[in-house]
């Protein structure tokens, strides 16, 4: 308080210009002191050494790389992660049978050793699905991924649905027939996801709606 009172008296005795210069000098001096304090704190933080972590608290590299399920035994592992080889299933004629469904289409396939001919409803598959290349690609994909394009003859019957649904149904039927005829081929079919039934279907129209979810255009009045 005494220093402040003496400073006020000295300011009163000075002229306006000298008083302004004195105040500016004091402010600069105060700023300099703050900068020195900041620099001292920064140097102290930089020179601060982090104490070492005890060995009993730091995990080893093996523990860091080890997964959560590595300690599980064989009985508790996920059984779906392994591909099971099913027994061979043939009818009395030596043919393998497969059933496939997609949307509203239902397909049945009979597979036997041959030269690679595929018939759908008593027509060559290229003629039955003459409208699109994607349908023929889906039908022949199970034979292509298993390397049996020229080793089997396939006879299919399909009903219901459109061309896309029928092609997917035929593909699933052929895939199941291949795994019944040659069970080890199931591994390749599972890798390309050709043995999974696609359960997606068109959602039904709802009352008061234009479609399943779409609403009519709103009119205020």
The 8 nearest C-alpha neighbors of each residue, nearest first, counted from 0:
[[1, 3, 2, 4, 5, 6, 7, 8],
 [2, 0, 4, 3, 5, 6, 7, 8],
 [1, 3, 5, 0, 4, 6, 7, 8],
 [2, 4, 6, 0, 1, 5, 7, 8],
 [5, 3, 1, 7, 6, 2, 0, 8],
 [6, 4, 8, 2, 7, 3, 1, 9],
 [7, 5, 3, 9, 4, 8, 2, 10],
 [6, 8, 10, 4, 5, 9, 11, 3],
 [9, 7, 5, 11, 10, 6, 4, 12],
 [8, 10, 6, 12, 11, 7, 5, 13],
 [11, 9, 7, 13, 8, 12, 18, 6],
 [12, 10, 8, 9, 13, 7, 14, 18],
 [11, 13, 9, 10, 8, 14, 7, 18],
 [14, 12, 10, 11, 18, 17, 9, 15],
 [13, 15, 17, 16, 18, 12, 11, 10],
 [14, 16, 18, 17, 19, 13, 10, 20],
 [17, 15, 19, 18, 14, 20, 13, 21],
 [18, 16, 20, 14, 19, 15, 13, 21],
 [17, 19, 21, 15, 16, 20, 10, 13],
 [20, 18, 22, 16, 17, 21, 23, 15],
 [21, 19, 17, 23, 18, 22, 24, 16],
 [22, 20, 24, 18, 19, 23, 17, 25],
 [21, 23, 25, 19, 24, 20, 18, 26],
 [24, 22, 26, 20, 21, 25, 19, 27],
 [25, 23, 21, 27, 22, 26, 28, 20],
 [24, 26, 28, 22, 23, 27, 29, 21],
 [27, 25, 29, 23, 28, 24, 30, 22],
 [28, 26, 30, 24, 29, 25, 31, 23],
 [27, 29, 25, 31, 26, 30, 24, 32],
 [30, 28, 26, 32, 31, 27, 25, 33],
 [31, 29, 27, 33, 32, 28, 26, 34],
 [30, 32, 28, 34, 29, 33, 27, 35],
 [31, 33, 35, 29, 30, 34, 36, 28],
 [34, 32, 36, 30, 35, 31, 37, 29],
 [35, 33, 37, 31, 36, 32, 38, 30],
 [34, 36, 38, 32, 33, 37, 39, 31],
 [35, 37, 33, 39, 34, 38, 40, 32],
 [38, 36, 34, 40, 39, 35, 41, 33],
 [37, 39, 41, 35, 40, 36, 42, 34],
 [38, 40, 36, 42, 37, 41, 35, 43],
 [39, 41, 43, 37, 38, 42, 44, 36],
 [42, 40, 38, 44, 43, 39, 45, 37],
 [41, 43, 45, 39, 44, 40, 46, 38],
 [42, 44, 40, 46, 41, 45, 39, 47],
 [45, 43, 41, 47, 42, 46, 40, 48],
 [46, 44, 42, 43, 47, 41, 48, 40],
 [45, 47, 43, 44, 42, 48, 41, 49],
 [48, 46, 44, 45, 43, 49, 42, 50],
 [47, 49, 50, 46, 45, 44, 51, 43],
 [50, 48, 51, 47, 52, 46, 44, 45],
 [49, 51, 48, 52, 53, 47, 54, 46],
 [52, 50, 49, 53, 54, 48, 57, 56],
 [53, 51, 54, 50, 57, 56, 55, 49],
 [54, 52, 55, 56, 51, 57, 50, 58],
 [53, 55, 57, 56, 52, 58, 51, 59],
 [54, 56, 53, 57, 58, 52, 59, 51],
 [57, 55, 54, 53, 58, 52, 59, 51],
 [56, 58, 54, 55, 59, 53, 52, 60],
 [59, 57, 62, 56, 60, 63, 55, 54],
 [58, 60, 62, 61, 63, 57, 64, 54],
 [59, 61, 63, 62, 64, 58, 65, 57],
 [62, 60, 64, 59, 63, 65, 58, 66],
 [61, 63, 65, 59, 60, 64, 58, 66],
 [62, 64, 60, 61, 65, 59, 58, 66],
 [65, 63, 61, 62, 60, 66, 59, 67],
 [64, 66, 62, 63, 61, 69, 67, 68],
 [67, 65, 69, 68, 64, 63, 70, 62],
 [66, 68, 69, 65, 70, 71, 64, 62],
 [67, 69, 71, 70, 66, 76, 65, 72],
 [70, 68, 66, 71, 67, 65, 72, 76],
 [69, 71, 68, 72, 67, 66, 65, 73],
 [72, 70, 68, 69, 75, 76, 73, 74],
 [71, 73, 74, 75, 70, 76, 69, 68],
 [72, 74, 76, 75, 71, 77, 78, 70],
 [75, 73, 72, 76, 71, 77, 78, 70],
 [76, 74, 73, 72, 71, 77, 78, 68],
 [77, 75, 73, 74, 78, 71, 72, 68],
 [78, 76, 79, 80, 75, 81, 74, 73],
 [77, 79, 80, 81, 76, 75, 82, 74],
 [80, 78, 81, 77, 82, 83, 76, 189],
 [81, 79, 78, 77, 82, 76, 83, 189],
 [80, 82, 79, 78, 83, 77, 76, 84],
 [83, 81, 186, 84, 80, 79, 189, 185],
 [82, 84, 85, 81, 185, 186, 79, 78],
 [83, 85, 182, 183, 82, 86, 185, 186],
 [84, 86, 182, 83, 87, 179, 178, 183],
 [87, 85, 88, 182, 84, 179, 181, 180],
 [86, 88, 179, 180, 182, 181, 85, 89],
 [87, 89, 179, 180, 86, 95, 90, 96],
 [90, 88, 95, 94, 93, 180, 87, 91],
 [91, 89, 93, 92, 94, 95, 88, 96],
 [90, 92, 93, 89, 94, 95, 88, 96],
 [93, 91, 90, 94, 89, 95, 111, 109],
 [92, 94, 89, 90, 91, 95, 111, 180],
 [95, 93, 111, 89, 110, 90, 92, 109],
 [96, 94, 89, 110, 176, 180, 109, 179],
 [95, 97, 109, 176, 108, 110, 94, 98],
 [96, 98, 176, 172, 175, 108, 107, 173],
 [99, 97, 172, 107, 106, 108, 175, 100],
 [100, 98, 172, 168, 171, 106, 105, 169],
 [101, 99, 168, 105, 104, 106, 102, 98],
 [100, 102, 168, 164, 104, 103, 167, 197],
 [101, 103, 200, 104, 164, 160, 100, 199],
 [104, 102, 160, 159, 101, 105, 164, 100],
 [105, 103, 159, 160, 165, 101, 164, 102],
 [104, 106, 100, 157, 158, 99, 168, 159],
 [107, 105, 157, 99, 169, 168, 156, 98],
 [106, 108, 98, 156, 155, 172, 97, 99],
 [107, 109, 155, 97, 172, 154, 96, 173],
 [110, 108, 96, 154, 95, 153, 94, 155],
 [109, 111, 153, 95, 94, 152, 176, 108],
 [110, 112, 94, 152, 151, 113, 95, 153],
 [113, 111, 151, 150, 152, 110, 114, 94],
 [114, 112, 151, 152, 150, 115, 111, 149],
 [113, 115, 149, 150, 151, 116, 152, 112],
 [116, 114, 149, 152, 151, 148, 150, 113],
 [115, 117, 152, 114, 153, 118, 151, 113],
 [118, 116, 153, 124, 152, 154, 123, 115],
 [119, 117, 123, 154, 124, 122, 121, 155],
 [120, 118, 155, 122, 121, 124, 156, 123],
 [119, 121, 156, 122, 155, 118, 157, 154],
 [122, 120, 119, 118, 123, 154, 156, 155],
 [121, 123, 118, 119, 120, 127, 124, 126],
 [124, 122, 118, 126, 125, 117, 119, 127],
 [123, 125, 127, 118, 126, 119, 117, 128],
 [126, 124, 123, 128, 129, 127, 135, 122],
 [127, 125, 129, 123, 124, 128, 122, 130],
 [126, 128, 124, 129, 125, 122, 123, 119],
 [129, 127, 125, 130, 126, 124, 134, 131],
 [130, 128, 126, 125, 127, 131, 132, 124],
 [129, 131, 128, 132, 127, 134, 126, 162],
 [132, 130, 133, 129, 134, 128, 135, 162],
 [131, 133, 135, 134, 136, 130, 129, 128],
 [132, 134, 136, 135, 131, 137, 163, 138],
 [133, 135, 137, 136, 166, 132, 131, 128],
 [136, 134, 138, 132, 137, 133, 139, 128],
 [135, 137, 133, 134, 139, 138, 140, 132],
 [138, 136, 134, 140, 135, 139, 170, 133],
 [137, 139, 170, 135, 136, 140, 166, 169],
 [138, 140, 136, 142, 137, 141, 135, 143],
 [139, 141, 143, 137, 142, 138, 136, 144],
 [142, 140, 174, 143, 144, 139, 145, 170],
 [141, 143, 148, 147, 145, 140, 139, 144],
 [144, 142, 140, 146, 145, 141, 148, 139],
 [143, 145, 141, 146, 142, 140, 187, 188],
 [144, 146, 142, 143, 147, 184, 187, 141],
 [147, 145, 143, 144, 148, 142, 149, 150],
 [148, 146, 150, 142, 149, 145, 143, 151],
 [147, 149, 142, 115, 143, 150, 146, 151],
 [150, 148, 115, 114, 147, 151, 113, 116],
 [151, 149, 147, 114, 113, 115, 112, 148],
 [152, 150, 113, 112, 115, 111, 114, 149],
 [151, 153, 113, 116, 115, 111, 110, 112],
 [152, 154, 110, 117, 109, 116, 118, 151],
 [155, 153, 118, 109, 108, 117, 119, 110],
 [156, 154, 108, 119, 107, 118, 120, 109],
 [155, 157, 120, 107, 106, 119, 108, 158],
 [156, 158, 106, 105, 107, 155, 165, 120],
 [159, 157, 105, 104, 106, 160, 156, 165],
 [158, 160, 104, 103, 105, 161, 157, 165],
 [159, 161, 104, 103, 164, 165, 102, 158],
 [162, 160, 164, 163, 165, 159, 104, 103],
 [161, 163, 165, 164, 166, 160, 128, 134],
 [164, 162, 166, 165, 161, 167, 134, 160],
 [163, 165, 167, 101, 161, 166, 162, 104],
 [164, 166, 168, 162, 104, 167, 163, 161],
 [167, 165, 169, 163, 134, 168, 164, 162],
 [168, 166, 170, 164, 165, 169, 101, 171],
 [167, 169, 100, 99, 165, 101, 171, 170],
 [170, 168, 172, 166, 106, 171, 167, 165],
 [171, 169, 138, 167, 173, 168, 172, 137],
 [170, 172, 99, 174, 168, 169, 173, 194],
 [171, 173, 99, 98, 97, 169, 175, 174],
 [174, 172, 176, 170, 175, 171, 108, 169],
 [175, 173, 171, 177, 176, 172, 141, 170],
 [174, 176, 97, 178, 172, 177, 173, 179],
 [175, 177, 97, 96, 173, 179, 95, 174],
 [178, 176, 180, 174, 179, 175, 181, 173],
 [177, 179, 182, 181, 175, 185, 180, 176],
 [178, 180, 88, 176, 87, 177, 181, 182],
 [179, 181, 177, 95, 178, 87, 176, 88],
 [180, 182, 178, 179, 183, 184, 177, 87],
 [181, 183, 178, 184, 185, 179, 84, 85],
 [184, 182, 185, 181, 186, 84, 178, 187],
 [183, 185, 182, 186, 187, 181, 178, 145],
 [186, 184, 188, 183, 178, 187, 182, 189],
 [187, 185, 189, 184, 188, 183, 190, 82],
 [188, 186, 190, 189, 185, 184, 145, 191],
 [187, 189, 185, 193, 191, 190, 186, 192],
 [190, 188, 192, 186, 191, 187, 185, 193],
 [189, 191, 187, 188, 192, 186, 193, 185],
 [190, 192, 188, 189, 193, 187, 144, 194],
 [193, 191, 189, 190, 194, 195, 188, 187],
 [194, 192, 188, 191, 195, 189, 171, 174],
 [193, 195, 192, 189, 171, 174, 188, 196],
 [196, 194, 193, 192, 197, 171, 189, 198],
 [195, 197, 198, 194, 100, 101, 171, 99],
 [198, 196, 199, 195, 101, 100, 102, 200],
 [199, 197, 196, 200, 101, 102, 100, 195],
 [200, 198, 197, 102, 201, 101, 202, 196],
 [201, 199, 102, 202, 198, 103, 101, 197],
 [200, 202, 203, 199, 102, 211, 204, 103],
 [201, 203, 211, 200, 204, 210, 212, 199],
 [204, 202, 211, 201, 205, 210, 200, 212],
 [203, 205, 211, 210, 202, 206, 208, 209],
 [204, 206, 211, 208, 207, 203, 210, 212],
 [207, 205, 208, 204, 209, 210, 211, 203],
 [206, 208, 205, 209, 214, 215, 210, 204],
 [209, 207, 214, 210, 206, 205, 213, 215],
 [208, 210, 214, 213, 215, 207, 211, 204],
 [211, 209, 204, 213, 208, 212, 205, 214],
 [210, 212, 204, 205, 203, 202, 213, 208],
 [213, 211, 210, 214, 208, 205, 209, 204],
 [214, 212, 210, 209, 208, 211, 215, 204],
 [215, 213, 208, 209, 212, 216, 210, 207],
 [214, 216, 209, 217, 208, 213, 207, 210],
 [215, 217, 218, 214, 209, 213, 219, 208],
 [218, 216, 215, 219, 214, 220, 208, 213],
 [219, 217, 220, 216, 215, 214, 208, 207],
 [218, 220, 217, 216, 215, 214, 207, 208],
 [219, 218, 217, 216, 215, 214, 207, 208]]
